[in-house]
Amino acid sequence: MKTSLCFSLTIATLAFVFSPASGTAAPAAGTNAVSTTTSSNSIPQSVFTIPTSKAEGCDPFFPTSTRLWASTDPTPVAASQQTKSTGVDCITLKGLAGVPSNPLAMINGRPMARGEDAEINTDCGRLLVHCVDITTNSAIIEVGGERRELHLRSDF
């Protein structure tokens, strides 16, 4: 009983919605009907402006942040300061472990053996590091063709 009632209501609703008797007059026979009405349901475009001072507004998620009003004009870097780095400066030796016949070096939190290659996440990005050799207090690595000997911190 419920199913037939729901079905009947659905059919009646569809017939009402798609009925040809709408409130507009049909165009005369033999004329081209062109709709000149504009849609009143157009979606408005959002406009966002970045405030230039605290009086104009602030970040709603970080209201104490001043990053919105920071200078957007970067200062040019001198040519002498634009040295191309391979990322070796971002690699640190955190510790040494293992036995003398098979030593391990903890490089940026990843254990590496002698002769091993590994991709290591650093502040400079993801780097391919090759561990050349491990001694009793240092490790020799190679990154992008540049070789460097990493030492443990002196306060150990």
C-alpha positions as CSV (number, residue, x, y, z in Angstrom):
1,M,0.0,0.0,0.0
2,K,2.8,2.4,0.9
3,T,4.7,1.5,-2.2
4,S,1.9,2.3,-4.5
5,L,1.1,5.6,-2.8
6,C,4.8,6.7,-3.0
7,F,4.9,5.6,-6.7
8,S,1.7,7.6,-7.4
9,L,3.0,10.7,-5.7
10,T,6.3,10.4,-7.6
11,I,4.5,10.1,-11.0
12,A,2.2,13.1,-10.1
13,T,5.2,15.2,-9.1
14,L,7.1,14.4,-12.3
15,A,4.0,15.1,-14.4
16,F,3.6,18.5,-12.8
17,V,7.3,19.5,-13.1
18,F,7.6,18.4,-16.8
19,S,4.2,19.6,-17.9
20,P,4.1,21.8,-21.0
21,A,1.7,24.2,-19.4
22,S,4.2,26.6,-17.8
23,G,3.5,30.3,-17.1
24,T,5.1,31.5,-20.4
25,A,3.3,31.9,-23.7
26,A,4.4,29.7,-26.6
27,P,6.0,31.5,-29.6
28,A,3.9,32.1,-32.6
29,A,4.2,29.5,-35.4
30,G,6.9,30.2,-37.9
31,T,8.9,32.5,-35.7
32,N,12.3,31.8,-34.2
33,A,12.1,32.0,-30.4
34,V,15.3,33.3,-28.9
35,S,15.4,33.5,-25.1
36,T,16.5,36.9,-24.0
37,T,16.2,36.3,-20.3
38,T,19.3,36.1,-18.2
39,S,19.8,33.6,-15.5
40,S,19.2,35.0,-12.1
41,N,20.9,31.9,-10.6
42,S,24.5,32.8,-11.7
43,I,27.2,31.9,-9.2
44,P,29.0,35.0,-7.8
45,Q,32.7,35.0,-8.0
46,S,34.6,35.3,-4.7
47,V,37.0,38.2,-4.3
48,F,39.8,38.0,-1.8
49,T,42.0,40.9,-0.9
50,I,45.1,40.7,1.2
51,P,45.1,43.4,3.9
52,T,48.1,45.8,4.0
53,S,47.8,46.6,7.7
54,K,46.3,45.2,10.9
55,A,43.5,47.7,10.7
56,E,42.3,46.2,7.4
57,G,42.2,42.7,8.7
58,C,44.1,39.6,9.9
59,D,44.4,35.9,9.3
60,P,41.3,34.3,11.0
61,F,43.2,31.1,11.8
62,F,46.4,32.9,13.0
63,P,45.2,36.2,14.4
64,T,48.6,37.2,15.9
65,S,50.6,36.4,12.8
66,T,52.2,39.3,11.0
67,R,53.2,37.4,7.8
68,L,50.4,39.1,5.7
69,W,52.0,42.5,6.2
70,A,55.6,41.3,5.5
71,S,57.5,42.8,2.7
72,T,56.7,41.1,-0.6
73,D,59.7,42.6,-2.4
74,P,62.6,40.2,-2.0
75,T,66.0,41.8,-1.7
76,P,68.4,40.7,-4.4
77,V,71.2,38.4,-3.4
78,A,74.7,39.4,-4.4
79,A,76.3,37.2,-7.0
80,S,79.0,36.1,-4.5
81,Q,76.3,34.7,-2.2
82,Q,74.6,32.7,-4.9
83,T,76.8,29.6,-4.5
84,K,75.3,26.4,-5.9
85,S,75.0,23.9,-3.1
86,T,74.7,20.1,-3.6
87,G,73.0,19.7,-0.2
88,V,76.0,18.3,1.7
89,D,75.6,21.1,4.2
90,C,72.2,19.6,5.2
91,I,73.7,16.2,6.1
92,T,74.8,15.6,9.7
93,L,76.3,12.6,11.4
94,K,74.2,11.7,14.4
95,G,76.0,8.7,15.7
96,L,78.2,5.6,15.0
97,A,77.4,2.0,15.9
98,G,78.3,-1.5,15.1
99,V,81.5,-3.5,15.3
100,P,84.8,-2.5,13.8
101,S,84.4,-5.1,11.0
102,N,80.9,-3.8,10.1
103,P,80.4,-0.2,11.3
104,L,77.2,1.8,10.9
105,A,76.8,5.5,10.6
106,M,73.6,7.3,11.6
107,I,73.2,10.0,9.0
108,N,70.2,12.3,9.4
109,G,68.5,9.6,11.4
110,R,69.1,6.8,8.9
111,P,71.6,4.0,9.5
112,M,74.0,3.4,6.7
113,A,76.7,0.9,6.1
114,R,80.0,1.3,4.2
115,G,79.3,1.5,0.4
116,E,75.6,1.9,0.8
117,D,73.4,4.4,-1.2
118,A,70.3,5.9,0.3
119,E,67.8,8.7,-0.4
120,I,67.7,10.8,2.8
121,N,65.1,13.5,3.6
122,T,66.8,16.8,4.7
123,D,65.9,20.4,5.1
124,C,67.4,20.9,1.6
125,G,65.1,18.3,0.1
126,R,65.5,14.6,-0.7
127,L,69.2,13.8,-1.4
128,L,70.9,10.7,-2.7
129,V,73.8,9.9,-0.3
130,H,76.6,7.4,-0.8
131,C,78.5,6.3,2.3
132,V,82.1,5.9,1.1
133,D,83.8,4.9,4.4
134,I,83.2,4.9,8.2
135,T,86.0,5.4,10.6
136,T,86.0,5.3,14.4
137,N,84.9,9.0,14.8
138,S,83.7,10.1,11.3
139,A,82.0,9.0,8.1
140,I,82.9,10.0,4.6
141,I,79.9,10.6,2.3
142,E,79.4,11.7,-1.2
143,V,76.4,13.8,-2.4
144,G,76.1,15.0,-6.0
145,G,79.8,14.3,-6.7
146,E,80.9,16.3,-3.7
147,R,82.7,14.3,-1.0
148,R,82.6,15.4,2.7
149,E,83.9,13.9,5.9
150,L,81.3,14.2,8.7
151,H,82.4,14.3,12.3
152,L,80.5,13.7,15.5
153,R,79.8,16.8,17.6
154,S,82.7,17.8,19.8
155,D,80.6,17.7,23.0
156,F,80.0,14.0,22.8
